[in-house]
Amino acid sequence: MMLTKGEEYTDKGQDYYEERYRERVLHHLAKKAEKMGMKLVLNEETNLNLYKSNG
């Protein structure tokens, strides 16, 4: 299948799209927090546990 730009379509897989969605959500949460005078901080321990339980 060809795209409008003349390049071949390649399916990047569900993991790719889920990661993009996660990044987009985190970006918007960080912006909302900033508007309220807060800062969104990554909890490394929780982040690692999420990856272990998902995969």
All heavy atoms as atom14 arrays in JSON, in Angstrom:
{
  "sequence": "MMLTKGEEYTDKGQDYYEERYRERVLHHLAKKAEKMGMKLVLNEETNLNLYKSNG",
  "atom14_mask": [
    [1, 1, 1, 1, 1, 1, 1, 1, 0, 0, 0, 0, 0, 0],
    [1, 1, 1, 1, 1, 1, 1, 1, 0, 0, 0, 0, 0, 0],
    [1, 1, 1, 1, 1, 1, 1, 1, 0, 0, 0, 0, 0, 0],
    [1, 1, 1, 1, 1, 1, 1, 0, 0, 0, 0, 0, 0, 0],
    [1, 1, 1, 1, 1, 1, 1, 1, 1, 0, 0, 0, 0, 0],
    [1, 1, 1, 1, 0, 0, 0, 0, 0, 0, 0, 0, 0, 0],
    [1, 1, 1, 1, 1, 1, 1, 1, 1, 0, 0, 0, 0, 0],
    [1, 1, 1, 1, 1, 1, 1, 1, 1, 0, 0, 0, 0, 0],
    [1, 1, 1, 1, 1, 1, 1, 1, 1, 1, 1, 1, 0, 0],
    [1, 1, 1, 1, 1, 1, 1, 0, 0, 0, 0, 0, 0, 0],
    [1, 1, 1, 1, 1, 1, 1, 1, 0, 0, 0, 0, 0, 0],
    [1, 1, 1, 1, 1, 1, 1, 1, 1, 0, 0, 0, 0, 0],
    [1, 1, 1, 1, 0, 0, 0, 0, 0, 0, 0, 0, 0, 0],
    [1, 1, 1, 1, 1, 1, 1, 1, 1, 0, 0, 0, 0, 0],
    [1, 1, 1, 1, 1, 1, 1, 1, 0, 0, 0, 0, 0, 0],
    [1, 1, 1, 1, 1, 1, 1, 1, 1, 1, 1, 1, 0, 0],
    [1, 1, 1, 1, 1, 1, 1, 1, 1, 1, 1, 1, 0, 0],
    [1, 1, 1, 1, 1, 1, 1, 1, 1, 0, 0, 0, 0, 0],
    [1, 1, 1, 1, 1, 1, 1, 1, 1, 0, 0, 0, 0, 0],
    [1, 1, 1, 1, 1, 1, 1, 1, 1, 1, 1, 0, 0, 0],
    [1, 1, 1, 1, 1, 1, 1, 1, 1, 1, 1, 1, 0, 0],
    [1, 1, 1, 1, 1, 1, 1, 1, 1, 1, 1, 0, 0, 0],
    [1, 1, 1, 1, 1, 1, 1, 1, 1, 0, 0, 0, 0, 0],
    [1, 1, 1, 1, 1, 1, 1, 1, 1, 1, 1, 0, 0, 0],
    [1, 1, 1, 1, 1, 1, 1, 0, 0, 0, 0, 0, 0, 0],
    [1, 1, 1, 1, 1, 1, 1, 1, 0, 0, 0, 0, 0, 0],
    [1, 1, 1, 1, 1, 1, 1, 1, 1, 1, 0, 0, 0, 0],
    [1, 1, 1, 1, 1, 1, 1, 1, 1, 1, 0, 0, 0, 0],
    [1, 1, 1, 1, 1, 1, 1, 1, 0, 0, 0, 0, 0, 0],
    [1, 1, 1, 1, 1, 0, 0, 0, 0, 0, 0, 0, 0, 0],
    [1, 1, 1, 1, 1, 1, 1, 1, 1, 0, 0, 0, 0, 0],
    [1, 1, 1, 1, 1, 1, 1, 1, 1, 0, 0, 0, 0, 0],
    [1, 1, 1, 1, 1, 0, 0, 0, 0, 0, 0, 0, 0, 0],
    [1, 1, 1, 1, 1, 1, 1, 1, 1, 0, 0, 0, 0, 0],
    [1, 1, 1, 1, 1, 1, 1, 1, 1, 0, 0, 0, 0, 0],
    [1, 1, 1, 1, 1, 1, 1, 1, 0, 0, 0, 0, 0, 0],
    [1, 1, 1, 1, 0, 0, 0, 0, 0, 0, 0, 0, 0, 0],
    [1, 1, 1, 1, 1, 1, 1, 1, 0, 0, 0, 0, 0, 0],
    [1, 1, 1, 1, 1, 1, 1, 1, 1, 0, 0, 0, 0, 0],
    [1, 1, 1, 1, 1, 1, 1, 1, 0, 0, 0, 0, 0, 0],
    [1, 1, 1, 1, 1, 1, 1, 0, 0, 0, 0, 0, 0, 0],
    [1, 1, 1, 1, 1, 1, 1, 1, 0, 0, 0, 0, 0, 0],
    [1, 1, 1, 1, 1, 1, 1, 1, 0, 0, 0, 0, 0, 0],
    [1, 1, 1, 1, 1, 1, 1, 1, 1, 0, 0, 0, 0, 0],
    [1, 1, 1, 1, 1, 1, 1, 1, 1, 0, 0, 0, 0, 0],
    [1, 1, 1, 1, 1, 1, 1, 0, 0, 0, 0, 0, 0, 0],
    [1, 1, 1, 1, 1, 1, 1, 1, 0, 0, 0, 0, 0, 0],
    [1, 1, 1, 1, 1, 1, 1, 1, 0, 0, 0, 0, 0, 0],
    [1, 1, 1, 1, 1, 1, 1, 1, 0, 0, 0, 0, 0, 0],
    [1, 1, 1, 1, 1, 1, 1, 1, 0, 0, 0, 0, 0, 0],
    [1, 1, 1, 1, 1, 1, 1, 1, 1, 1, 1, 1, 0, 0],
    [1, 1, 1, 1, 1, 1, 1, 1, 1, 0, 0, 0, 0, 0],
    [1, 1, 1, 1, 1, 1, 0, 0, 0, 0, 0, 0, 0, 0],
    [1, 1, 1, 1, 1, 1, 1, 1, 0, 0, 0, 0, 0, 0],
    [1, 1, 1, 1, 0, 0, 0, 0, 0, 0, 0, 0, 0, 0]
  ],
  "atom14_positions": [
    [[0.85, -1.17, 0.0], [0.0, 0.0, 0.0], [0.9, 1.24, 0.0], [1.86, 1.32, 0.74], [-0.89, -0.02, 1.25], [-1.71, 1.2, 1.39], [-2.8, 1.37, 2.84], [-2.8, -0.16, 3.65], [0.0, 0.0, 0.0], [0.0, 0.0, 0.0], [0.0, 0.0, 0.0], [0.0, 0.0, 0.0], [0.0, 0.0, 0.0], [0.0, 0.0, 0.0]],
    [[0.58, 2.21, -0.83], [1.35, 3.44, -0.93], [0.62, 4.56, -0.18], [-0.59, 4.65, -0.18], [1.53, 3.86, -2.38], [2.37, 2.91, -3.2], [4.07, 2.91, -2.68], [4.7, 4.17, -3.74], [0.0, 0.0, 0.0], [0.0, 0.0, 0.0], [0.0, 0.0, 0.0], [0.0, 0.0, 0.0], [0.0, 0.0, 0.0], [0.0, 0.0, 0.0]],
    [[1.4, 5.41, 0.43], [0.86, 6.59, 1.1], [0.86, 7.76, 0.14], [1.43, 7.69, -0.95], [1.69, 6.92, 2.34], [1.71, 5.85, 3.43], [2.62, 6.28, 4.56], [0.32, 5.59, 3.95], [0.0, 0.0, 0.0], [0.0, 0.0, 0.0], [0.0, 0.0, 0.0], [0.0, 0.0, 0.0], [0.0, 0.0, 0.0], [0.0, 0.0, 0.0]],
    [[0.26, 8.88, 0.53], [0.16, 10.03, -0.36], [1.53, 10.64, -0.67], [1.69, 11.3, -1.68], [-0.74, 11.13, 0.25], [-0.22, 11.49, 1.52], [-2.16, 10.64, 0.39], [0.0, 0.0, 0.0], [0.0, 0.0, 0.0], [0.0, 0.0, 0.0], [0.0, 0.0, 0.0], [0.0, 0.0, 0.0], [0.0, 0.0, 0.0], [0.0, 0.0, 0.0]],
    [[2.51, 10.41, 0.18], [3.84, 10.97, -0.05], [4.7, 10.05, -0.92], [5.87, 10.3, -1.12], [4.56, 11.21, 1.27], [3.88, 12.25, 2.14], [4.61, 12.45, 3.43], [3.9, 13.46, 4.31], [4.54, 13.6, 5.61], [0.0, 0.0, 0.0], [0.0, 0.0, 0.0], [0.0, 0.0, 0.0], [0.0, 0.0, 0.0], [0.0, 0.0, 0.0]],
    [[4.12, 8.96, -1.41], [4.84, 8.07, -2.29], [5.71, 7.06, -1.55], [6.51, 6.36, -2.15], [0.0, 0.0, 0.0], [0.0, 0.0, 0.0], [0.0, 0.0, 0.0], [0.0, 0.0, 0.0], [0.0, 0.0, 0.0], [0.0, 0.0, 0.0], [0.0, 0.0, 0.0], [0.0, 0.0, 0.0], [0.0, 0.0, 0.0], [0.0, 0.0, 0.0]],
    [[5.53, 6.97, -0.23], [6.34, 6.0, 0.51], [5.49, 4.8, 0.89], [4.27, 4.88, 0.98], [6.94, 6.66, 1.76], [5.95, 7.42, 2.6], [6.61, 8.3, 3.64], [7.49, 9.09, 3.29], [6.22, 8.16, 4.79], [0.0, 0.0, 0.0], [0.0, 0.0, 0.0], [0.0, 0.0, 0.0], [0.0, 0.0, 0.0], [0.0, 0.0, 0.0]],
    [[6.13, 3.68, 1.07], [5.45, 2.44, 1.41], [4.97, 2.48, 2.86], [5.67, 2.95, 3.75], [6.42, 1.28, 1.22], [5.78, -0.08, 1.17], [4.92, -0.33, -0.05], [5.18, 0.28, -1.11], [3.98, -1.11, 0.06], [0.0, 0.0, 0.0], [0.0, 0.0, 0.0], [0.0, 0.0, 0.0], [0.0, 0.0, 0.0], [0.0, 0.0, 0.0]],
    [[3.76, 1.97, 3.11], [3.21, 1.92, 4.47], [3.89, 0.79, 5.25], [4.04, -0.32, 4.74], [1.71, 1.66, 4.42], [1.11, 1.37, 5.78], [0.86, 2.4, 6.66], [0.84, 0.07, 6.18], [0.33, 2.15, 7.92], [0.31, -0.19, 7.43], [0.06, 0.84, 8.29], [-0.45, 0.59, 9.53], [0.0, 0.0, 0.0], [0.0, 0.0, 0.0]],
    [[4.29, 1.09, 6.48], [4.82, 0.06, 7.36], [4.11, 0.17, 8.7], [4.01, 1.26, 9.27], [6.34, 0.21, 7.59], [6.61, 1.52, 8.06], [7.12, -0.03, 6.32], [0.0, 0.0, 0.0], [0.0, 0.0, 0.0], [0.0, 0.0, 0.0], [0.0, 0.0, 0.0], [0.0, 0.0, 0.0], [0.0, 0.0, 0.0], [0.0, 0.0, 0.0]],
    [[3.62, -0.95, 9.19], [2.94, -0.99, 10.47], [3.99, -0.99, 11.57], [4.85, -1.85, 11.61], [2.08, -2.25, 10.57], [1.26, -2.3, 11.84], [1.28, -1.33, 12.62], [0.59, -3.33, 12.05], [0.0, 0.0, 0.0], [0.0, 0.0, 0.0], [0.0, 0.0, 0.0], [0.0, 0.0, 0.0], [0.0, 0.0, 0.0], [0.0, 0.0, 0.0]],
    [[3.93, -0.01, 12.45], [4.94, 0.14, 13.49], [4.62, -0.68, 14.73], [5.42, -0.74, 15.64], [5.11, 1.61, 13.84], [5.63, 2.4, 12.66], [5.79, 3.84, 12.98], [6.28, 4.57, 11.74], [6.46, 5.98, 11.96], [0.0, 0.0, 0.0], [0.0, 0.0, 0.0], [0.0, 0.0, 0.0], [0.0, 0.0, 0.0], [0.0, 0.0, 0.0]],
    [[3.46, -1.28, 14.77], [3.1, -2.17, 15.87], [2.42, -1.45, 17.01], [2.52, -0.24, 17.19], [0.0, 0.0, 0.0], [0.0, 0.0, 0.0], [0.0, 0.0, 0.0], [0.0, 0.0, 0.0], [0.0, 0.0, 0.0], [0.0, 0.0, 0.0], [0.0, 0.0, 0.0], [0.0, 0.0, 0.0], [0.0, 0.0, 0.0], [0.0, 0.0, 0.0]],
    [[1.73, -2.23, 17.82], [0.95, -1.7, 18.93], [1.84, -1.04, 19.97], [1.49, 0.01, 20.52], [0.14, -2.82, 19.56], [-0.75, -2.34, 20.68], [-1.63, -3.44, 21.23], [-1.73, -4.51, 20.65], [-2.27, -3.16, 22.33], [0.0, 0.0, 0.0], [0.0, 0.0, 0.0], [0.0, 0.0, 0.0], [0.0, 0.0, 0.0], [0.0, 0.0, 0.0]],
    [[2.99, -1.61, 20.27], [3.88, -1.04, 21.29], [4.3, 0.39, 20.93], [4.37, 1.25, 21.8], [5.12, -1.91, 21.49], [4.81, -3.22, 22.18], [3.74, -3.32, 22.84], [5.61, -4.15, 22.06], [0.0, 0.0, 0.0], [0.0, 0.0, 0.0], [0.0, 0.0, 0.0], [0.0, 0.0, 0.0], [0.0, 0.0, 0.0], [0.0, 0.0, 0.0]],
    [[4.58, 0.61, 19.66], [4.98, 1.94, 19.2], [3.87, 2.96, 19.48], [4.12, 4.03, 20.03], [5.29, 1.91, 17.71], [5.49, 3.27, 17.1], [6.71, 3.94, 17.25], [4.48, 3.9, 16.38], [6.89, 5.21, 16.7], [4.67, 5.15, 15.83], [5.87, 5.81, 15.99], [6.06, 7.05, 15.45], [0.0, 0.0, 0.0], [0.0, 0.0, 0.0]],
    [[2.64, 2.6, 19.12], [1.53, 3.53, 19.3], [1.17, 3.72, 20.77], [0.81, 4.82, 21.18], [0.32, 3.08, 18.48], [0.6, 3.2, 17.0], [0.89, 2.09, 16.23], [0.63, 4.45, 16.39], [1.19, 2.2, 14.88], [0.92, 4.59, 15.04], [1.2, 3.46, 14.29], [1.5, 3.59, 12.96], [0.0, 0.0, 0.0], [0.0, 0.0, 0.0]],
    [[1.29, 2.68, 21.57], [1.04, 2.81, 23.01], [2.07, 3.72, 23.66], [1.74, 4.52, 24.53], [1.02, 1.44, 23.67], [-0.24, 0.66, 23.36], [-0.26, -0.71, 23.99], [0.71, -1.1, 24.68], [-1.25, -1.43, 23.78], [0.0, 0.0, 0.0], [0.0, 0.0, 0.0], [0.0, 0.0, 0.0], [0.0, 0.0, 0.0], [0.0, 0.0, 0.0]],
    [[3.32, 3.61, 23.26], [4.37, 4.47, 23.81], [4.15, 5.93, 23.4], [4.31, 6.83, 24.2], [5.75, 3.99, 23.37], [6.89, 4.82, 23.92], [6.98, 4.85, 25.45], [6.52, 3.9, 26.1], [7.52, 5.84, 25.98], [0.0, 0.0, 0.0], [0.0, 0.0, 0.0], [0.0, 0.0, 0.0], [0.0, 0.0, 0.0], [0.0, 0.0, 0.0]],
    [[3.77, 6.15, 22.15], [3.45, 7.51, 21.69], [2.3, 8.1, 22.49], [2.32, 9.26, 22.88], [3.09, 7.54, 20.2], [4.17, 7.15, 19.23], [4.99, 8.32, 18.72], [4.28, 9.52, 18.43], [3.82, 9.91, 17.24], [4.02, 9.16, 16.19], [3.21, 11.06, 17.09], [0.0, 0.0, 0.0], [0.0, 0.0, 0.0], [0.0, 0.0, 0.0]],
    [[1.26, 7.3, 22.74], [0.11, 7.74, 23.52], [0.55, 8.1, 24.93], [0.18, 9.15, 25.46], [-0.96, 6.65, 23.56], [-2.11, 6.98, 24.47], [-3.07, 7.91, 24.09], [-2.23, 6.37, 25.7], [-4.12, 8.24, 24.94], [-3.28, 6.69, 26.56], [-4.21, 7.62, 26.17], [-5.25, 7.93, 27.02], [0.0, 0.0, 0.0], [0.0, 0.0, 0.0]],
    [[1.36, 7.25, 25.55], [1.85, 7.48, 26.91], [2.63, 8.8, 26.97], [2.44, 9.61, 27.88], [2.72, 6.32, 27.35], [3.27, 6.46, 28.74], [4.14, 5.24, 29.09], [4.71, 5.35, 30.38], [5.84, 6.02, 30.67], [6.52, 6.6, 29.72], [6.3, 6.09, 31.9], [0.0, 0.0, 0.0], [0.0, 0.0, 0.0], [0.0, 0.0, 0.0]],
    [[3.51, 9.02, 26.01], [4.3, 10.25, 25.97], [3.41, 11.47, 25.82], [3.62, 12.5, 26.46], [5.31, 10.19, 24.83], [6.43, 9.2, 25.07], [7.32, 8.99, 23.85], [7.06, 9.63, 22.8], [8.24, 8.2, 23.95], [0.0, 0.0, 0.0], [0.0, 0.0, 0.0], [0.0, 0.0, 0.0], [0.0, 0.0, 0.0], [0.0, 0.0, 0.0]],
    [[2.38, 11.35, 24.97], [1.46, 12.47, 24.74], [0.68, 12.79, 26.02], [0.54, 13.96, 26.39], [0.52, 12.11, 23.59], [-0.28, 13.25, 23.05], [-0.97, 12.95, 21.72], [-1.79, 11.76, 21.74], [-1.51, 10.62, 21.09], [-0.42, 10.52, 20.36], [-2.33, 9.59, 21.16], [0.0, 0.0, 0.0], [0.0, 0.0, 0.0], [0.0, 0.0, 0.0]],
    [[0.2, 11.76, 26.71], [-0.55, 11.97, 27.95], [0.34, 12.62, 29.0], [-0.06, 13.57, 29.68], [-1.13, 10.63, 28.47], [-1.65, 10.77, 29.89], [-2.23, 10.13, 27.54], [0.0, 0.0, 0.0], [0.0, 0.0, 0.0], [0.0, 0.0, 0.0], [0.0, 0.0, 0.0], [0.0, 0.0, 0.0], [0.0, 0.0, 0.0], [0.0, 0.0, 0.0]],
    [[1.57, 12.11, 29.16], [2.49, 12.69, 30.14], [2.82, 14.14, 29.82], [2.92, 14.97, 30.72], [3.77, 11.86, 30.23], [3.61, 10.49, 30.9], [4.91, 9.7, 30.79], [3.19, 10.64, 32.34], [0.0, 0.0, 0.0], [0.0, 0.0, 0.0], [0.0, 0.0, 0.0], [0.0, 0.0, 0.0], [0.0, 0.0, 0.0], [0.0, 0.0, 0.0]],
    [[2.98, 14.44, 28.56], [3.27, 15.81, 28.14], [2.13, 16.75, 28.54], [2.36, 17.83, 29.11], [3.49, 15.86, 26.63], [3.65, 17.25, 26.09], [4.82, 17.97, 26.24], [2.79, 18.05, 25.44], [4.66, 19.16, 25.69], [3.43, 19.23, 25.19], [0.0, 0.0, 0.0], [0.0, 0.0, 0.0], [0.0, 0.0, 0.0], [0.0, 0.0, 0.0]],
    [[0.9, 16.32, 28.28], [-0.25, 17.16, 28.62], [-0.44, 17.28, 30.13], [-0.81, 18.35, 30.62], [-1.51, 16.65, 27.93], [-1.49, 16.86, 26.45], [-1.6, 18.11, 25.88], [-1.32, 16.0, 25.43], [-1.51, 18.0, 24.56], [-1.34, 16.74, 24.26], [0.0, 0.0, 0.0], [0.0, 0.0, 0.0], [0.0, 0.0, 0.0], [0.0, 0.0, 0.0]],
    [[-0.17, 16.2, 30.86], [-0.25, 16.28, 32.33], [0.79, 17.25, 32.88], [0.5, 18.02, 33.8], [-0.03, 14.9, 32.94], [-1.21, 13.93, 32.88], [-0.78, 12.56, 33.39], [-2.38, 14.46, 33.69], [0.0, 0.0, 0.0], [0.0, 0.0, 0.0], [0.0, 0.0, 0.0], [0.0, 0.0, 0.0], [0.0, 0.0, 0.0], [0.0, 0.0, 0.0]],
    [[1.98, 17.22, 32.31], [3.04, 18.14, 32.74], [2.64, 19.59, 32.48], [2.87, 20.47, 33.31], [4.36, 17.8, 32.05], [0.0, 0.0, 0.0], [0.0, 0.0, 0.0], [0.0, 0.0, 0.0], [0.0, 0.0, 0.0], [0.0, 0.0, 0.0], [0.0, 0.0, 0.0], [0.0, 0.0, 0.0], [0.0, 0.0, 0.0], [0.0, 0.0, 0.0]],
    [[2.01, 19.83, 31.33], [1.55, 21.19, 31.0], [0.47, 21.65, 31.98], [0.47, 22.79, 32.43], [1.01, 21.25, 29.57], [2.08, 21.18, 28.51], [2.83, 22.48, 28.49], [3.71, 22.54, 27.28], [4.52, 23.74, 27.27], [0.0, 0.0, 0.0], [0.0, 0.0, 0.0], [0.0, 0.0, 0.0], [0.0, 0.0, 0.0], [0.0, 0.0, 0.0]],
    [[-0.48, 20.76, 32.31], [-1.53, 21.11, 33.26], [-0.94, 21.41, 34.63], [-1.34, 22.36, 35.3], [-2.54, 19.97, 33.37], [-3.47, 19.85, 32.2], [-4.47, 18.73, 32.43], [-5.4, 18.57, 31.25], [-6.38, 17.49, 31.45], [0.0, 0.0, 0.0], [0.0, 0.0, 0.0], [0.0, 0.0, 0.0], [0.0, 0.0, 0.0], [0.0, 0.0, 0.0]],
    [[0.0, 20.57, 35.06], [0.65, 20.78, 36.36], [1.37, 22.13, 36.38], [1.29, 22.87, 37.36], [1.62, 19.64, 36.65], [0.0, 0.0, 0.0], [0.0, 0.0, 0.0], [0.0, 0.0, 0.0], [0.0, 0.0, 0.0], [0.0, 0.0, 0.0], [0.0, 0.0, 0.0], [0.0, 0.0, 0.0], [0.0, 0.0, 0.0], [0.0, 0.0, 0.0]],
    [[2.07, 22.44, 35.3], [2.8, 23.71, 35.21], [1.85, 24.9, 35.33], [2.15, 25.87, 36.02], [3.55, 23.77, 33.88], [4.46, 24.95, 33.73], [5.2, 24.96, 32.39], [5.46, 23.87, 31.84], [5.5, 26.06, 31.91], [0.0, 0.0, 0.0], [0.0, 0.0, 0.0], [0.0, 0.0, 0.0], [0.0, 0.0, 0.0], [0.0, 0.0, 0.0]],
    [[0.68, 24.81, 34.7], [-0.3, 25.9, 34.78], [-0.79, 26.11, 36.21], [-1.19, 27.2, 36.58], [-1.49, 25.61, 33.86], [-1.19, 25.82, 32.4], [-2.42, 25.57, 31.56], [-2.11, 25.77, 30.09], [-3.3, 25.55, 29.25], [0.0, 0.0, 0.0], [0.0, 0.0, 0.0], [0.0, 0.0, 0.0], [0.0, 0.0, 0.0], [0.0, 0.0, 0.0]],
    [[-0.77, 25.04, 37.02], [-1.22, 25.13, 38.41], [-0.07, 25.39, 39.36], [-0.23, 25.33, 40.58], [-1.94, 23.84, 38.81], [-3.23, 23.62, 38.06], [-4.19, 22.23, 38.67], [-3.21, 20.85, 38.1], [0.0, 0.0, 0.0], [0.0, 0.0, 0.0], [0.0, 0.0, 0.0], [0.0, 0.0, 0.0], [0.0, 0.0, 0.0], [0.0, 0.0, 0.0]],
    [[1.12, 25.67, 38.81], [2.28, 25.96, 39.65], [2.93, 24.73, 40.24], [3.64, 24.8, 41.24], [0.0, 0.0, 0.0], [0.0, 0.0, 0.0], [0.0, 0.0, 0.0], [0.0, 0.0, 0.0], [0.0, 0.0, 0.0], [0.0, 0.0, 0.0], [0.0, 0.0, 0.0], [0.0, 0.0, 0.0], [0.0, 0.0, 0.0], [0.0, 0.0, 0.0]],
    [[2.69, 23.58, 39.61], [3.25, 22.32, 40.1], [4.19, 21.74, 39.06], [4.28, 22.24, 37.94], [2.13, 21.32, 40.38], [1.15, 21.77, 41.41], [-0.14, 20.54, 41.55], [-1.26, 21.37, 42.64], [0.0, 0.0, 0.0], [0.0, 0.0, 0.0], [0.0, 0.0, 0.0], [0.0, 0.0, 0.0], [0.0, 0.0, 0.0], [0.0, 0.0, 0.0]],
    [[4.88, 20.67, 39.45], [5.8, 20.02, 38.54], [5.55, 18.52, 38.58], [5.47, 17.93, 39.66], [7.24, 20.32, 38.95], [8.27, 19.73, 38.03], [9.67, 20.12, 38.46], [10.7, 19.53, 37.52], [12.06, 19.87, 37.95], [0.0, 0.0, 0.0], [0.0, 0.0, 0.0], [0.0, 0.0, 0.0], [0.0, 0.0, 0.0], [0.0, 0.0, 0.0]],
    [[5.4, 17.91, 37.43], [5.22, 16.48, 37.32], [6.6, 15.82, 37.42], [7.51, 16.17, 36.69], [4.57, 16.14, 35.96], [4.05, 14.74, 35.76], [2.9, 14.46, 36.73], [3.57, 14.57, 34.34], [0.0, 0.0, 0.0], [0.0, 0.0, 0.0], [0.0, 0.0, 0.0], [0.0, 0.0, 0.0], [0.0, 0.0, 0.0], [0.0, 0.0, 0.0]],
    [[6.74, 14.87, 38.35], [8.03, 14.23, 38.6], [7.88, 12.73, 38.38], [6.96, 12.11, 38.92], [8.51, 14.52, 40.04], [9.83, 13.82, 40.31], [8.63, 16.01, 40.27], [0.0, 0.0, 0.0], [0.0, 0.0, 0.0], [0.0, 0.0, 0.0], [0.0, 0.0, 0.0], [0.0, 0.0, 0.0], [0.0, 0.0, 0.0], [0.0, 0.0, 0.0]],
    [[8.78, 12.16, 37.62], [8.78, 10.72, 37.35], [9.25, 9.96, 38.58], [10.28, 10.28, 39.16], [9.7, 10.41, 36.17], [9.85, 8.94, 35.79], [8.51, 8.38, 35.31], [10.9, 8.79, 34.72], [0.0, 0.0, 0.0], [0.0, 0.0, 0.0], [0.0, 0.0, 0.0], [0.0, 0.0, 0.0], [0.0, 0.0, 0.0], [0.0, 0.0, 0.0]],
    [[8.49, 8.96, 38.98], [8.86, 8.1, 40.08], [9.53, 6.87, 39.46], [8.86, 5.99, 38.91], [7.62, 7.7, 40.88], [7.94, 6.83, 42.06], [8.96, 6.16, 42.1], [7.04, 6.83, 43.02], [0.0, 0.0, 0.0], [0.0, 0.0, 0.0], [0.0, 0.0, 0.0], [0.0, 0.0, 0.0], [0.0, 0.0, 0.0], [0.0, 0.0, 0.0]],
    [[10.85, 6.81, 39.51], [11.61, 5.74, 38.85], [11.19, 4.36, 39.32], [11.07, 3.45, 38.52], [13.11, 5.94, 39.08], [13.7, 7.14, 38.39], [13.71, 7.03, 36.87], [13.73, 5.9, 36.35], [13.68, 8.08, 36.21], [0.0, 0.0, 0.0], [0.0, 0.0, 0.0], [0.0, 0.0, 0.0], [0.0, 0.0, 0.0], [0.0, 0.0, 0.0]],
    [[10.96, 4.18, 40.62], [10.6, 2.87, 41.15], [9.27, 2.4, 40.56], [9.14, 1.27, 40.12], [10.51, 2.93, 42.67], [10.26, 1.57, 43.31], [10.28, 1.66, 44.81], [11.15, 2.35, 45.37], [9.4, 1.04, 45.43], [0.0, 0.0, 0.0], [0.0, 0.0, 0.0], [0.0, 0.0, 0.0], [0.0, 0.0, 0.0], [0.0, 0.0, 0.0]],
    [[8.28, 3.28, 40.53], [6.98, 2.93, 39.97], [7.11, 2.66, 38.48], [6.52, 1.72, 37.96], [5.97, 4.08, 40.2], [5.89, 4.33, 41.58], [4.61, 3.72, 39.68], [0.0, 0.0, 0.0], [0.0, 0.0, 0.0], [0.0, 0.0, 0.0], [0.0, 0.0, 0.0], [0.0, 0.0, 0.0], [0.0, 0.0, 0.0], [0.0, 0.0, 0.0]],
    [[7.88, 3.47, 37.79], [8.08, 3.31, 36.36], [8.66, 1.94, 36.05], [8.21, 1.25, 35.14], [8.99, 4.43, 35.83], [8.96, 4.53, 34.33], [7.94, 4.3, 33.7], [10.08, 4.89, 33.76], [0.0, 0.0, 0.0], [0.0, 0.0, 0.0], [0.0, 0.0, 0.0], [0.0, 0.0, 0.0], [0.0, 0.0, 0.0], [0.0, 0.0, 0.0]],
    [[9.65, 1.5, 36.8], [10.26, 0.2, 36.58], [9.27, -0.93, 36.86], [9.22, -1.91, 36.13], [11.51, 0.04, 37.46], [12.69, 0.92, 37.11], [13.8, 0.74, 38.14], [13.21, 0.6, 35.72], [0.0, 0.0, 0.0], [0.0, 0.0, 0.0], [0.0, 0.0, 0.0], [0.0, 0.0, 0.0], [0.0, 0.0, 0.0], [0.0, 0.0, 0.0]],
    [[8.46, -0.79, 37.91], [7.48, -1.81, 38.23], [6.43, -1.95, 37.14], [5.96, -3.04, 36.87], [6.82, -1.51, 39.58], [7.76, -1.74, 40.75], [8.7, -2.51, 40.64], [7.5, -1.06, 41.84], [0.0, 0.0, 0.0], [0.0, 0.0, 0.0], [0.0, 0.0, 0.0], [0.0, 0.0, 0.0], [0.0, 0.0, 0.0], [0.0, 0.0, 0.0]],
    [[6.03, -0.84, 36.53], [5.06, -0.9, 35.44], [5.6, -1.7, 34.28], [4.9, -2.51, 33.68], [4.69, 0.51, 34.97], [3.79, 1.32, 35.9], [3.65, 2.74, 35.36], [2.44, 0.68, 36.03], [0.0, 0.0, 0.0], [0.0, 0.0, 0.0], [0.0, 0.0, 0.0], [0.0, 0.0, 0.0], [0.0, 0.0, 0.0], [0.0, 0.0, 0.0]],
    [[6.86, -1.48, 33.93], [7.45, -2.21, 32.81], [7.59, -3.69, 33.14], [7.38, -4.54, 32.29], [8.8, -1.62, 32.42], [8.66, -0.37, 31.59], [9.07, 0.86, 32.08], [8.09, -0.41, 30.33], [8.93, 2.02, 31.33], [7.94, 0.74, 29.58], [8.36, 1.95, 30.08], [8.22, 3.08, 29.34], [0.0, 0.0, 0.0], [0.0, 0.0, 0.0]],
    [[7.91, -4.04, 34.37], [8.04, -5.45, 34.76], [6.71, -6.16, 34.69], [6.62, -7.27, 34.22], [8.63, -5.56, 36.17], [10.08, -5.21, 36.25], [10.58, -5.33, 37.67], [12.03, -4.87, 37.77], [12.49, -4.86, 39.17], [0.0, 0.0, 0.0], [0.0, 0.0, 0.0], [0.0, 0.0, 0.0], [0.0, 0.0, 0.0], [0.0, 0.0, 0.0]],
    [[5.64, -5.5, 35.14], [4.34, -6.16, 35.16], [3.72, -6.25, 33.78], [2.9, -7.12, 33.52], [3.39, -5.43, 36.12], [3.1, -4.14, 35.64], [0.0, 0.0, 0.0], [0.0, 0.0, 0.0], [0.0, 0.0, 0.0], [0.0, 0.0, 0.0], [0.0, 0.0, 0.0], [0.0, 0.0, 0.0], [0.0, 0.0, 0.0], [0.0, 0.0, 0.0]],
    [[4.11, -5.35, 32.86], [3.55, -5.37, 31.51], [4.31, -6.26, 30.55], [3.85, -6.55, 29.47], [3.49, -3.95, 30.92], [2.4, -3.14, 31.55], [1.44, -3.68, 32.09], [2.53, -1.83, 31.49], [0.0, 0.0, 0.0], [0.0, 0.0, 0.0], [0.0, 0.0, 0.0], [0.0, 0.0, 0.0], [0.0, 0.0, 0.0], [0.0, 0.0, 0.0]],
    [[5.48, -6.63, 30.89], [6.21, -7.35, 29.86], [7.12, -8.32, 30.4], [7.72, -9.15, 29.93], [0.0, 0.0, 0.0], [0.0, 0.0, 0.0], [0.0, 0.0, 0.0], [0.0, 0.0, 0.0], [0.0, 0.0, 0.0], [0.0, 0.0, 0.0], [0.0, 0.0, 0.0], [0.0, 0.0, 0.0], [0.0, 0.0, 0.0], [0.0, 0.0, 0.0]]
  ]
}
